[in-house]
């Protein structure tokens, strides 16, 4: 009887240890690991906790000076709000309030970070700026053509 009880206790302990080590963790833990890695400029480390789309954004940032400037003096992790397969982590970066969106991807929580933040963050802004530049260039070309006739 003692032997069975001892074996059961060891088996239970092994299951708990394996369960604790499996996966990256809950939404708050994943968000904290992502932010910590990104703050240190460890883009590869941050990518481990990021969605596939976020990994592409991180690749774009990796070679820029923005990756080197990303090292805030202080990050304070706040509260997490989970709703199904989505979560929002509130945090402070050098005293400024910010949020990080997280989603479940492949059954694990991942940071849905985009350059510039927001829904599509910097990508939307970049698209708008590119569109404005194209319109400006077209207007300039049309003006130059009209002046040259």
C-alpha positions as protocol buffer text, in pm:
chain_id: "A"
residue {
  index: 1
  type: UNK
  ca { x: 0 y: 0 z: 0 }
}
residue {
  index: 2
  type: UNK
  ca { x: 281 y: 243 z: 89 }
}
residue {
  index: 3
  type: UNK
  ca { x: 452 y: 157 z: -236 }
}
residue {
  index: 4
  type: UNK
  ca { x: 140 y: 235 z: -440 }
}
residue {
  index: 5
  type: UNK
  ca { x: 86 y: 562 z: -255 }
}
residue {
  index: 6
  type: UNK
  ca { x: 451 y: 661 z: -310 }
}
residue {
  index: 7
  type: UNK
  ca { x: 432 y: 573 z: -681 }
}
residue {
  index: 8
  type: UNK
  ca { x: 107 y: 772 z: -718 }
}
residue {
  index: 9
  type: UNK
  ca { x: 262 y: 1077 z: -551 }
}
residue {
  index: 10
  type: UNK
  ca { x: 566 y: 1062 z: -781 }
}
residue {
  index: 11
  type: UNK
  ca { x: 344 y: 1020 z: -1088 }
}
residue {
  index: 12
  type: UNK
  ca { x: 128 y: 1315 z: -983 }
}
residue {
  index: 13
  type: UNK
  ca { x: 434 y: 1530 z: -924 }
}
residue {
  index: 14
  type: UNK
  ca { x: 572 y: 1438 z: -1269 }
}
residue {
  index: 15
  type: UNK
  ca { x: 242 y: 1531 z: -1434 }
}
residue {
  index: 16
  type: UNK
  ca { x: 234 y: 1867 z: -1255 }
}
residue {
  index: 17
  type: UNK
  ca { x: 594 y: 1946 z: -1351 }
}
residue {
  index: 18
  type: UNK
  ca { x: 539 y: 1852 z: -1716 }
}
residue {
  index: 19
  type: UNK
  ca { x: 216 y: 2051 z: -1727 }
}
residue {
  index: 20
  type: UNK
  ca { x: 385 y: 2358 z: -1578 }
}
residue {
  index: 21
  type: UNK
  ca { x: 669 y: 2342 z: -1830 }
}
residue {
  index: 22
  type: UNK
  ca { x: 445 y: 2293 z: -2133 }
}
residue {
  index: 23
  type: UNK
  ca { x: 355 y: 2593 z: -2349 }
}
residue {
  index: 24
  type: UNK
  ca { x: 453 y: 2953 z: -2299 }
}
residue {
  index: 25
  type: UNK
  ca { x: 193 y: 3023 z: -2031 }
}
residue {
  index: 26
  type: UNK
  ca { x: -110 y: 3244 z: -1984 }
}
residue {
  index: 27
  type: UNK
  ca { x: -180 y: 3566 z: -2171 }
}
residue {
  index: 28
  type: UNK
  ca { x: -23 y: 3790 z: -1905 }
}
residue {
  index: 29
  type: UNK
  ca { x: 292 y: 3579 z: -1883 }
}
residue {
  index: 30
  type: UNK
  ca { x: 332 y: 3569 z: -2262 }
}
residue {
  index: 31
  type: UNK
  ca { x: 276 y: 3945 z: -2287 }
}
residue {
  index: 32
  type: UNK
  ca { x: 533 y: 4010 z: -2017 }
}
residue {
  index: 33
  type: UNK
  ca { x: 791 y: 3784 z: -2183 }
}
residue {
  index: 34
  type: UNK
  ca { x: 729 y: 3949 z: -2521 }
}
residue {
  index: 35
  type: UNK
  ca { x: 761 y: 4303 z: -2382 }
}
residue {
  index: 36
  type: UNK
  ca { x: 1071 y: 4217 z: -2180 }
}
residue {
  index: 37
  type: UNK
  ca { x: 1247 y: 4063 z: -2481 }
}
residue {
  index: 38
  type: UNK
  ca { x: 1148 y: 4352 z: -2709 }
}
residue {
  index: 39
  type: UNK
  ca { x: 1259 y: 4609 z: -2453 }
}
residue {
  index: 40
  type: UNK
  ca { x: 1602 y: 4445 z: -2439 }
}
residue {
  index: 41
  type: UNK
  ca { x: 1625 y: 4462 z: -2818 }
}
residue {
  index: 42
  type: UNK
  ca { x: 1602 y: 4080 z: -2834 }
}
residue {
  index: 43
  type: UNK
  ca { x: 1391 y: 4059 z: -3150 }
}
residue {
  index: 44
  type: UNK
  ca { x: 1445 y: 3683 z: -3187 }
}
residue {
  index: 45
  type: UNK
  ca { x: 1337 y: 3632 z: -2827 }
}
residue {
  index: 46
  type: UNK
  ca { x: 1027 y: 3848 z: -2879 }
}
residue {
  index: 47
  type: UNK
  ca { x: 936 y: 3650 z: -3192 }
}
residue {
  index: 48
  type: UNK
  ca { x: 898 y: 3335 z: -2979 }
}
residue {
  index: 49
  type: UNK
  ca { x: 597 y: 3498 z: -2812 }
}
residue {
  index: 50
  type: UNK
  ca { x: 451 y: 3670 z: -3120 }
}
residue {
  index: 51
  type: UNK
  ca { x: 188 y: 3578 z: -3377 }
}
residue {
  index: 52
  type: UNK
  ca { x: 302 y: 3500 z: -3731 }
}
residue {
  index: 53
  type: UNK
  ca { x: 191 y: 3846 z: -3846 }
}
residue {
  index: 54
  type: UNK
  ca { x: 372 y: 4008 z: -3553 }
}
residue {
  index: 55
  type: UNK
  ca { x: 687 y: 3812 z: -3640 }
}
residue {
  index: 56
  type: UNK
  ca { x: 679 y: 3968 z: -3986 }
}
residue {
  index: 57
  type: UNK
  ca { x: 648 y: 4316 z: -3828 }
}
residue {
  index: 58
  type: UNK
  ca { x: 937 y: 4235 z: -3595 }
}
residue {
  index: 59
  type: UNK
  ca { x: 1148 y: 4127 z: -3893 }
}
residue {
  index: 60
  type: UNK
  ca { x: 1088 y: 4468 z: -4052 }
}
residue {
  index: 61
  type: UNK
  ca { x: 1196 y: 4643 z: -3731 }
}
residue {
  index: 62
  type: UNK
  ca { x: 1495 y: 4416 z: -3659 }
}
residue {
  index: 63
  type: UNK
  ca { x: 1747 y: 4596 z: -3879 }
}
residue {
  index: 64
  type: UNK
  ca { x: 1633 y: 4948 z: -3807 }
}
residue {
  index: 65
  type: UNK
  ca { x: 1742 y: 5198 z: -3549 }
}
residue {
  index: 66
  type: UNK
  ca { x: 1395 y: 5162 z: -3396 }
}
residue {
  index: 67
  type: UNK
  ca { x: 1495 y: 4820 z: -3259 }
}
residue {
  index: 68
  type: UNK
  ca { x: 1791 y: 4982 z: -3086 }
}
residue {
  index: 69
  type: UNK
  ca { x: 1575 y: 5268 z: -2952 }
}
residue {
  index: 70
  type: UNK
  ca { x: 1315 y: 5022 z: -2820 }
}
residue {
  index: 71
  type: UNK
  ca { x: 1498 y: 4984 z: -2488 }
}
residue {
  index: 72
  type: UNK
  ca { x: 1277 y: 5168 z: -2243 }
}
residue {
  index: 73
  type: UNK
  ca { x: 1413 y: 5249 z: -1900 }
}
residue {
  index: 74
  type: UNK
  ca { x: 1116 y: 5087 z: -1731 }
}
residue {
  index: 75
  type: UNK
  ca { x: 823 y: 4862 z: -1821 }
}
residue {
  index: 76
  type: UNK
  ca { x: 550 y: 4806 z: -1563 }
}
residue {
  index: 77
  type: UNK
  ca { x: 308 y: 4525 z: -1638 }
}
residue {
  index: 78
  type: UNK
  ca { x: -49 y: 4609 z: -1545 }
}
residue {
  index: 79
  type: UNK
  ca { x: -373 y: 4418 z: -1576 }
}
residue {
  index: 80
  type: UNK
  ca { x: -492 y: 4169 z: -1834 }
}
residue {
  index: 81
  type: UNK
  ca { x: -843 y: 4152 z: -1976 }
}
residue {
  index: 82
  type: UNK
  ca { x: -924 y: 3819 z: -2142 }
}
residue {
  index: 83
  type: UNK
  ca { x: -1227 y: 3762 z: -2362 }
}
residue {
  index: 84
  type: UNK
  ca { x: -1225 y: 3418 z: -2523 }
}
residue {
  index: 85
  type: UNK
  ca { x: -928 y: 3390 z: -2759 }
}
residue {
  index: 86
  type: UNK
  ca { x: -835 y: 3759 z: -2726 }
}
residue {
  index: 87
  type: UNK
  ca { x: -672 y: 3954 z: -2447 }
}
residue {
  index: 88
  type: UNK
  ca { x: -549 y: 4306 z: -2382 }
}
residue {
  index: 89
  type: UNK
  ca { x: -253 y: 4365 z: -2151 }
}
residue {
  index: 90
  type: UNK
  ca { x: -217 y: 4713 z: -2001 }
}
residue {
  index: 91
  type: UNK
  ca { x: 137 y: 4826 z: -1925 }
}
residue {
  index: 92
  type: UNK
  ca { x: 343 y: 5138 z: -1876 }
}
residue {
  index: 93
  type: UNK
  ca { x: 654 y: 5215 z: -2077 }
}
residue {
  index: 94
  type: UNK
  ca { x: 859 y: 5492 z: -1918 }
}
residue {
  index: 95
  type: UNK
  ca { x: 541 y: 5611 z: -1746 }
}
residue {
  index: 96
  type: UNK
  ca { x: 327 y: 5617 z: -2063 }
}
residue {
  index: 97
  type: UNK
  ca { x: 14 y: 5400 z: -2064 }
}
residue {
  index: 98
  type: UNK
  ca { x: 13 y: 5141 z: -2344 }
}
residue {
  index: 99
  type: UNK
  ca { x: -166 y: 4822 z: -2437 }
}
residue {
  index: 100
  type: UNK
  ca { x: -59 y: 4499 z: -2601 }
}
residue {
  index: 101
  type: UNK
  ca { x: -311 y: 4284 z: -2783 }
}
residue {
  index: 102
  type: UNK
  ca { x: -277 y: 3907 z: -2748 }
}
residue {
  index: 103
  type: UNK
  ca { x: -458 y: 3627 z: -2933 }
}
residue {
  index: 104
  type: UNK
  ca { x: -460 y: 3252 z: -2921 }
}
residue {
  index: 105
  type: UNK
  ca { x: -275 y: 3106 z: -3216 }
}
residue {
  index: 106
  type: UNK
  ca { x: -243 y: 2729 z: -3235 }
}
residue {
  index: 107
  type: UNK
  ca { x: -391 y: 2703 z: -2886 }
}
residue {
  index: 108
  type: UNK
  ca { x: -121 y: 2924 z: -2728 }
}
residue {
  index: 109
  type: UNK
  ca { x: -128 y: 3290 z: -2634 }
}
residue {
  index: 110
  type: UNK
  ca { x: 77 y: 3511 z: -2868 }
}
residue {
  index: 111
  type: UNK
  ca { x: 143 y: 3885 z: -2879 }
}
residue {
  index: 112
  type: UNK
  ca { x: -35 y: 4045 z: -3175 }
}
residue {
  index: 113
  type: UNK
  ca { x: 210 y: 4336 z: -3194 }
}
residue {
  index: 114
  type: UNK
  ca { x: 238 y: 4560 z: -3498 }
}
residue {
  index: 115
  type: UNK
  ca { x: 487 y: 4833 z: -3564 }
}
residue {
  index: 116
  type: UNK
  ca { x: 329 y: 5150 z: -3431 }
}
residue {
  index: 117
  type: UNK
  ca { x: 58 y: 4969 z: -3232 }
}
residue {
  index: 118
  type: UNK
  ca { x: -317 y: 4977 z: -3293 }
}
residue {
  index: 119
  type: UNK
  ca { x: -510 y: 4749 z: -3524 }
}
residue {
  index: 120
  type: UNK
  ca { x: -262 y: 4768 z: -3808 }
}
residue {
  index: 121
  type: UNK
  ca { x: -41 y: 5023 z: -3640 }
}
residue {
  index: 122
  type: UNK
  ca { x: 235 y: 5173 z: -3847 }
}
residue {
  index: 123
  type: UNK
  ca { x: 137 y: 4973 z: -4152 }
}
residue {
  index: 124
  type: UNK
  ca { x: -187 y: 5169 z: -4193 }
}
residue {
  index: 125
  type: UNK
  ca { x: -7 y: 5498 z: -4135 }
}
residue {
  index: 126
  type: UNK
  ca { x: 269 y: 5398 z: -4377 }
}
residue {
  index: 127
  type: UNK
  ca { x: 6 y: 5313 z: -4640 }
}
residue {
  index: 128
  type: UNK
  ca { x: -165 y: 5649 z: -4591 }
}
residue {
  index: 129
  type: UNK
  ca { x: 166 y: 5836 z: -4615 }
}
residue {
  index: 130
  type: UNK
  ca { x: 264 y: 5640 z: -4927 }
}
residue {
  index: 131
  type: UNK
  ca { x: -73 y: 5714 z: -5084 }
}
residue {
  index: 132
  type: UNK
  ca { x: -34 y: 6084 z: -5003 }
}
residue {
  index: 133
  type: UNK
  ca { x: 317 y: 6088 z: -5150 }
}
residue {
  index: 134
  type: UNK
  ca { x: 195 y: 5916 z: -5468 }
}
residue {
  index: 135
  type: UNK
  ca { x: -89 y: 6167 z: -5506 }
}
residue {
  index: 136
  type: UNK
  ca { x: 156 y: 6452 z: -5451 }
}
residue {
  index: 137
  type: UNK
  ca { x: 393 y: 6310 z: -5710 }
}
residue {
  index: 138
  type: UNK
  ca { x: 109 y: 6265 z: -5960 }
}
residue {
  index: 139
  type: UNK
  ca { x: -12 y: 6622 z: -5901 }
}
residue {
  index: 140
  type: UNK
  ca { x: 343 y: 6751 z: -5942 }
}
residue {
  index: 141
  type: UNK
  ca { x: 389 y: 6556 z: -6265 }
}
residue {
  index: 142
  type: UNK
  ca { x: 57 y: 6683 z: -6401 }
}
residue {
  index: 143
  type: UNK
  ca { x: 151 y: 7042 z: -6309 }
}
residue {
  index: 144
  type: UNK
  ca { x: 494 y: 7007 z: -6470 }
}
residue {
  index: 145
  type: UNK
  ca { x: 340 y: 6860 z: -6787 }
}
residue {
  index: 146
  type: UNK
  ca { x: 86 y: 7141 z: -6811 }
}
residue {
  index: 147
  type: UNK
  ca { x: 354 y: 7406 z: -6756 }
}
residue {
  index: 148
  type: UNK
  ca { x: 579 y: 7253 z: -7023 }
}
residue {
  index: 149
  type: UNK
  ca { x: 316 y: 7258 z: -7300 }
}
